[in-house]
Amino acid sequence: VRILHLKENVASLARLLASTSHGGFPVVCRPKPDHEEVFQGTIKRLELCMLLENEHIFESEANDESLSSSLPLSYEKIAVEKLPNPSRLTMLLNLYTTDPRYQQLFINLEPYINKSAMSVQAHFSLHRTYIIFRTLGLRHLTVVDPKNRVVGVITRKDLMPLLLEERLRLQLAPQ
């Protein structure tokens, strides 16, 4: 599982988007320094791409999250159906991964994550998971353990009938 943190490094975010085709990512945070990272919500790939196109929201590591120097982008600005200029994004991802100054810059994802994102426990019923997916029209569903730590992500592809039947057959076959 590729997870993101509430405050994410610009260069590592660019590397992640350049090296994966995932449509969404779980976002985690550490409530207190001595606690484990727990699930906070999700953010879509397109939203991350739109954030990376707005360099004025990047912050230095020294910035306190509660004292962000810039106002968050509006929902309308990041909630797009498709990228307005894919070639510009490719150029930006390349710049962010190669230019050393972006190693020192961060994006505060907190204002942009879907904090009401669905999640299921690791041993949740497959039948009920399928019903939730179909009824709510989900694209991905985060799987958490009893301590709310991310342990997986289920996508629509994982629940396609033929693939699901094959996986169940292999799982139920005698060893």
C-alpha positions as CSV (number, residue, x, y, z in Angstrom):
1,V,0.0,0.0,0.0
2,R,1.3,3.5,-0.9
3,I,0.3,5.8,1.9
4,L,0.7,9.5,2.2
5,H,1.1,11.7,5.3
6,L,-0.7,14.9,6.2
7,K,2.4,16.9,5.4
8,E,4.1,15.3,2.3
9,N,7.4,16.1,0.6
10,V,6.9,17.6,-2.9
11,A,9.8,15.6,-4.5
12,S,8.6,12.2,-3.0
13,L,5.0,13.0,-4.0
14,A,6.1,13.7,-7.6
15,R,8.1,10.4,-7.6
16,L,5.1,8.5,-6.3
17,L,2.8,9.9,-9.0
18,A,5.4,9.3,-11.8
19,S,6.0,5.7,-10.7
20,T,2.4,4.5,-10.0
21,S,-0.9,4.6,-11.7
22,H,-3.0,4.4,-8.5
23,G,-6.2,6.4,-8.6
24,G,-6.2,7.2,-4.9
25,F,-4.2,7.0,-1.7
26,P,-4.9,6.6,2.0
27,V,-3.6,9.5,4.1
28,V,-2.3,8.8,7.6
29,C,-1.1,10.8,10.6
30,R,0.6,10.2,13.9
31,P,-1.8,11.7,16.5
32,K,1.0,12.0,19.1
33,P,4.8,11.5,18.6
34,D,4.7,8.2,20.5
35,H,1.7,6.8,18.6
36,E,1.4,4.8,15.5
37,E,0.2,6.2,12.2
38,V,-3.6,6.0,11.8
39,F,-5.9,6.4,8.8
40,Q,-7.3,9.9,8.3
41,G,-8.9,9.8,4.9
42,T,-8.1,9.5,1.2
43,I,-7.0,11.8,-1.6
44,K,-7.4,11.1,-5.3
45,R,-4.6,11.1,-7.9
46,L,-6.1,14.0,-9.9
47,E,-6.4,16.1,-6.7
48,L,-2.7,15.5,-6.0
49,C,-1.8,16.5,-9.6
50,M,-3.8,19.7,-9.3
51,L,-2.1,20.5,-6.0
52,L,1.4,20.0,-7.6
53,E,0.4,22.5,-10.3
54,N,0.0,25.2,-7.7
55,E,3.5,25.8,-6.4
56,H,2.4,28.8,-4.2
57,I,0.9,26.3,-1.7
58,F,4.3,24.6,-1.1
59,E,5.7,25.2,2.4
60,S,9.2,24.9,3.9
61,E,9.7,22.2,6.5
62,A,10.0,24.8,9.2
63,N,6.4,26.0,8.6
64,D,4.0,25.0,11.3
65,E,1.0,23.2,9.8
66,S,-1.4,25.5,11.8
67,L,0.3,28.6,10.5
68,S,0.3,27.9,6.8
69,S,1.6,30.8,4.7
70,S,-1.0,30.4,1.9
71,L,-4.7,29.9,1.8
72,P,-5.9,26.5,0.7
73,L,-7.0,26.1,-2.9
74,S,-10.8,26.0,-3.4
75,Y,-12.6,22.7,-4.0
76,E,-13.4,23.7,-7.5
77,K,-9.7,24.2,-8.3
78,I,-8.7,20.7,-7.4
79,A,-11.8,18.6,-8.1
80,V,-11.4,18.0,-11.8
81,E,-12.5,15.2,-14.0
82,K,-9.3,15.2,-16.1
83,L,-6.0,17.0,-16.2
84,P,-6.2,20.3,-18.1
85,N,-2.6,19.9,-19.4
86,P,-1.0,16.5,-19.0
87,S,2.2,17.4,-20.7
88,R,2.7,20.3,-18.2
89,L,2.2,17.9,-15.3
90,T,4.8,15.5,-16.8
91,M,7.3,18.4,-17.0
92,L,6.5,19.5,-13.4
93,L,6.9,15.9,-12.0
94,N,10.3,15.7,-13.8
95,L,11.3,19.1,-12.3
96,Y,10.2,18.2,-8.8
97,T,12.0,14.9,-8.8
98,T,15.3,16.3,-10.2
99,D,15.6,19.8,-8.6
100,P,17.1,19.6,-5.1
101,R,15.2,22.5,-3.7
102,Y,11.9,20.5,-3.9
103,Q,13.4,18.1,-1.4
104,Q,12.9,20.9,1.2
105,L,9.3,21.8,0.2
106,F,6.1,20.2,1.5
107,I,2.4,20.2,0.8
108,N,-0.1,20.2,3.7
109,L,-2.7,17.7,2.5
110,E,-5.0,18.1,5.4
111,P,-7.4,20.7,3.8
112,Y,-7.8,18.5,0.7
113,I,-8.3,14.9,2.0
114,N,-11.7,13.2,2.1
115,K,-12.0,12.7,5.9
116,S,-15.3,10.9,5.4
117,A,-13.7,8.2,3.2
118,M,-15.0,4.7,3.9
119,S,-12.8,2.0,5.4
120,V,-13.3,-1.6,6.4
121,Q,-11.6,-3.8,8.9
122,A,-9.2,-6.4,7.6
123,H,-11.6,-9.3,8.4
124,F,-14.7,-7.6,7.1
125,S,-17.2,-9.8,5.1
126,L,-16.3,-10.0,1.4
127,H,-20.0,-10.1,0.6
128,R,-20.7,-6.9,2.5
129,T,-17.6,-5.3,1.0
130,Y,-18.9,-6.0,-2.4
131,I,-22.4,-4.6,-1.5
132,I,-20.8,-1.4,-0.1
133,F,-18.7,-1.0,-3.3
134,R,-21.6,-1.5,-5.6
135,T,-24.1,0.6,-3.6
136,L,-21.8,3.6,-3.1
137,G,-20.1,3.4,-6.4
138,L,-16.6,3.4,-4.9
139,R,-13.3,3.3,-6.7
140,H,-11.2,2.3,-3.8
141,L,-11.8,1.3,-0.2
142,T,-9.1,1.4,2.5
143,V,-8.6,-1.6,4.7
144,V,-7.6,-1.0,8.3
145,D,-6.6,-3.2,11.3
146,P,-8.3,-2.9,14.7
147,K,-6.0,0.0,15.6
148,N,-7.1,1.9,12.5
149,R,-3.7,1.5,10.8
150,V,-3.8,1.1,7.0
151,V,-3.1,-2.5,5.9
152,G,-4.5,-2.5,2.3
153,V,-6.7,-1.0,-0.4
154,I,-9.4,-2.7,-2.3
155,T,-10.1,-1.4,-5.8
156,R,-13.0,-2.1,-8.2
157,K,-10.7,-4.3,-10.2
158,D,-10.2,-6.5,-7.1
159,L,-13.9,-7.1,-6.9
160,M,-14.5,-8.0,-10.6
161,P,-16.5,-11.3,-10.6
162,L,-14.0,-13.4,-12.6
163,L,-11.0,-12.3,-10.7
164,L,-12.8,-12.7,-7.4
165,E,-14.0,-16.2,-8.2
166,E,-10.4,-17.2,-9.2
167,R,-8.9,-15.8,-6.0
168,L,-11.6,-17.5,-3.9
169,R,-11.1,-20.8,-5.7
170,L,-7.3,-20.7,-5.0
171,Q,-7.9,-19.7,-1.4
172,L,-10.4,-22.4,-0.7
173,A,-8.5,-25.2,-2.6
174,P,-6.9,-27.8,-0.3
175,Q,-3.2,-27.0,0.2
